[in-house]
């Protein structure tokens, strides 16, 4: 059986927290590769301003270029409608075949909210969850098990280097003219500066 990791998100922008979680999951879970699935229409951000998809895809491509085990996936970018994780995993399973076990990489902060996701019960049947600990977040497993029965046997919580970075905080720092160096890859930092992302409304990459 093949073992493939998937990490999904808005990646607005991608940062070292995402990359560290993906690499830690790859090594600890012995994954052949990790796919970065960039959300076309994030369902939890339908009423928020999100950087155009082509910019976010470009930043992810730049960020993962040096890691031969990382790949970008357009599974959510090339389909209409909200990018629900359960649909993402279902489509990827069909593409990769039944000889592939999918491991969905997520943060502990996301696990806390899993019961509010679209069809969480179906999601945990489709893949195993690899959950990276996040500073400041704790989980009540009894409560989670009550709301999403069977989840305890479908997940693995892993420790990872503490990288307490959030995309929203990075956006705020750029708006305020504060540095984001050492929080995102240099290529991503240069890209943000080039297209003046997070300073004003942006357009699609020309």
Secondary structure, 3 states (H helix, E strand, C coil): CEEEEEEEECCCCCCHHHHHHHHHHHHHCCCCEEEEEECCCCHHHCCCCCCCHHHHHHHHHHHHCCCCCEEEECCCCCCCCCCCHHHHHHHHHHHHCCCEEEEEEEEHHHHHCHHHCCCHHHHHHHCEEEEECCCCCCCCHHHHHHHCCCHHHHEEEECCCCCCCCHHHHHHHHHCCCCCECCECHHHHHHHHHCCCCCCCCCCCC
